[in-house]
Amino acid sequence: MLLFIIGIIILFVGGFFYSKYVEKQLQPDDRPTPAVSKADGVDYVVMSEKKNWLINLLNIAGTGPILGPIQGILFGPIAFLAIPLGCVFAGAVHDYMTGFISMRNGGSQVPKLVGKYIGDGVRKFYNIVIAILLLLTGVVFVYTPGDLIANDVLKVGVDSNVIWIIYAVIFAYYILSTVLPIDKLIGRIYPLFGAFLIISAIGVFIGIFVKGSGDLSFANYGLLAEHPLGQRFIPSFFITVACGILSGFHGSQVTLVSRTVKSEAEAKTTFYSTMIAEGFIAMVWAAGAMVIFSTGRAPLDTAGTLMVGEISKYFMGDIGGLLAVLGVIALPITSGDTAFRSLRLIISEELNIDQRSGAKRAGLAAVLFIPAIAILFFAKSNPNGFNMLWRYFGFTNQFVAIFALAVATIYLINTNKNYLITLIPGIFYTFIVFAFIISEKKLGLRLPFTIAYPAAGVLAIAYAIFVVKTGKKNKTRIETTNLE
């Protein structure tokens, strides 16, 4: 329990002070934001700071900060230190920098930022990776809420044919939210989803102290526990707990909200503090899972979606547990819809497809949902489908993040600010990503860690050299590049 409390203090106190330091590097001013200068009533729409905060939180907080920490706690109580430290110094910085740089570049999506700050060749490769990530994200965030609705709300089970009706309804909502102006559906329905989210997080948090304090003793754990499947803390933990620490998917979401922020002064609250809130959600569900696992109420191999129901009911009872489950259902739905919306915007920007026309938005959206449905069908029909889907999602999620961190580093180099605040997280996650893919038995090259670690170290150093040299070399070109 003490380690959990220390982690919460690191998260909020560290986030409060470090966010101020990061803000000084960005120097927000009173220039018109894209929401004002490019208002179009569809994607560029001024919304209040409170609404932007809530929308951004719900956009970035899918099932990642719940299912990830539930699996991540199997590495031991070290999760209660890794999550807040990573969130404060990497994840929140990534989100704030990406959102702010997007605002400074007319609300551009990350691919255009990659093209401007790193180069057109890298942009083309990035487009492939981000398209895969957004498709996987959208499918994951149909699969998990659909199964939760079937299992914990309707009580029909995840193998019932009803599940496909549930998936169809979620897809229908996604199509509407992808096509309609951002303030017509997303801006109106999110406050309701936000209420469920807050109830679930606070309810489990209080329950940990009321019902779980005696069980959160870590009696059977050291600081770093032996994972039941033999996974190593480095790199597997940081791939598993992606959304609670650092998530490349967030880059596609904060650039959506960069188009609805009225003033640069609101950016720190809108982008940095929402990631701190997500870190809190991750800490709460990790602690809840620790109680359930350490007391034997559920075996270590219990599926993440089933654990959500176990945790919710234990800490909040049947009624409160149902509200908590609804909150968890709201999270992926409010990330899945904007995943597809982001993909629509990225493709439209790359192909110069005018998005002011409702027919063009609908046509592009229809094309996007075809591969998404195919991936969902594969994942559902394969016994190990979801596990494969989650591993691919986790890897591409972190891989995408190192591109955004590179953009942020080059931006800081060109503005003569402290670029180490983004370069160091970029180096660390480059090591994590390549150590994982080189050593992973099912996804990667299946090489031993005696090879994976040195190879990943060399690639991380190469990443650092490339980013710094690119930033210093291309300063003049970047300053004259126009993304409008």
Secondary structure as the mmCIF struct_conf table of DSSP 4:
data_model
#
loop_
_struct_conf.conf_type_id
_struct_conf.id
_struct_conf.beg_label_comp_id
_struct_conf.beg_label_asym_id
_struct_conf.beg_label_seq_id
_struct_conf.end_label_comp_id
_struct_conf.end_label_asym_id
_struct_conf.end_label_seq_id
HELX_RH_AL_P HELX_RH_AL_P1 LEU A 2 ILE A 9
HELX_RH_PI_P HELX_RH_PI_P1 ILE A 10 GLY A 14
HELX_RH_AL_P HELX_RH_AL_P2 GLY A 15 LEU A 26
BEND BEND1 ASP A 30 ARG A 31
HELX_LH_PP_P HELX_LH_PP_P1 PRO A 32 THR A 33
HELX_RH_AL_P HELX_RH_AL_P3 PRO A 34 SER A 37
TURN_TY1_P TURN_TY1_P1 LYS A 38 LYS A 38
BEND BEND2 GLY A 41 TYR A 44
HELX_RH_AL_P HELX_RH_AL_P4 GLU A 49 ILE A 60
BEND BEND3 GLY A 62 THR A 63
HELX_RH_AL_P HELX_RH_AL_P5 GLY A 64 GLY A 72
HELX_RH_3T_P HELX_RH_3T_P1 ILE A 73 PHE A 75
TURN_TY1_P TURN_TY1_P2 PRO A 77 ILE A 78
HELX_RH_AL_P HELX_RH_AL_P6 ALA A 79 GLY A 86
HELX_RH_PI_P HELX_RH_PI_P2 CYS A 87 GLY A 91
HELX_RH_AL_P HELX_RH_AL_P7 ALA A 92 ARG A 104
TURN_TY1_P TURN_TY1_P3 ASN A 105 GLY A 107
HELX_RH_AL_P HELX_RH_AL_P8 VAL A 110 TYR A 117
TURN_TY1_P TURN_TY1_P4 ILE A 118 ILE A 118
HELX_RH_AL_P HELX_RH_AL_P9 ASP A 120 LEU A 148
HELX_RH_PI_P HELX_RH_PI_P3 ILE A 149 VAL A 153
BEND BEND4 LEU A 154 LEU A 154
BEND BEND5 VAL A 156 VAL A 156
TURN_TY1_P TURN_TY1_P5 VAL A 158 ASP A 159
BEND BEND6 SER A 160 SER A 160
TURN_TY1_P TURN_TY1_P6 ASN A 161 ASN A 161
HELX_RH_AL_P HELX_RH_AL_P10 VAL A 162 VAL A 179
BEND BEND7 LEU A 180 LEU A 180
TURN_TY1_P TURN_TY1_P7 ILE A 182 LEU A 185
HELX_RH_AL_P HELX_RH_AL_P11 ILE A 186 VAL A 210
TURN_TY1_P TURN_TY1_P8 LYS A 211 LYS A 211
BEND BEND8 GLY A 212 GLY A 212
TURN_TY1_P TURN_TY1_P9 SER A 213 SER A 217
TURN_TY1_P TURN_TY1_P10 ALA A 219 ASN A 220
BEND BEND9 LEU A 223 LEU A 224
HELX_LH_PP_P HELX_LH_PP_P2 ALA A 225 HIS A 227
TURN_TY1_P TURN_TY1_P11 PRO A 228 LEU A 229
HELX_RH_PI_P HELX_RH_PI_P4 PHE A 233 PHE A 237
HELX_RH_AL_P HELX_RH_AL_P12 PHE A 238 THR A 240
TURN_TY1_P TURN_TY1_P12 VAL A 241 VAL A 241
HELX_RH_AL_P HELX_RH_AL_P13 ALA A 242 ILE A 245
TURN_TY1_P TURN_TY1_P13 GLY A 248 GLY A 248
HELX_RH_AL_P HELX_RH_AL_P14 PHE A 249 VAL A 257
TURN_TY1_P TURN_TY1_P14 SER A 258 THR A 260
BEND BEND10 LYS A 262 LYS A 262
HELX_RH_3T_P HELX_RH_3T_P2 GLU A 264 GLU A 266
HELX_RH_AL_P HELX_RH_AL_P15 ALA A 267 ALA A 267
HELX_RH_PI_P HELX_RH_PI_P5 LYS A 268 TYR A 272
HELX_RH_AL_P HELX_RH_AL_P16 SER A 273 SER A 294
TURN_TY1_P TURN_TY1_P15 THR A 295 GLY A 296
BEND BEND11 ARG A 297 ALA A 298
TURN_TY1_P TURN_TY1_P16 LEU A 300 ASP A 301
HELX_RH_AL_P HELX_RH_AL_P17 GLY A 304 LEU A 351
TURN_TY1_P TURN_TY1_P17 ASN A 352 ASN A 352
BEND BEND12 ARG A 356 ARG A 356
HELX_RH_AL_P HELX_RH_AL_P18 GLY A 358 SER A 381
BEND BEND13 ASN A 382 ASN A 382
TURN_TY1_P TURN_TY1_P18 PRO A 383 ASN A 384
HELX_RH_AL_P HELX_RH_AL_P19 GLY A 385 ASN A 414
TURN_TY1_P TURN_TY1_P19 THR A 415 ASN A 416
BEND BEND14 LYS A 417 LYS A 417
TURN_TY1_P TURN_TY1_P20 TYR A 419 TYR A 419
HELX_RH_AL_P HELX_RH_AL_P20 LEU A 420 SER A 439
BEND BEND15 LYS A 441 GLY A 444
HELX_RH_AL_P HELX_RH_AL_P21 PHE A 449 LYS A 473
BEND BEND16 ASN A 474 ASN A 474
HELX_RH_AL_P HELX_RH_AL_P22 LYS A 475 THR A 480
#
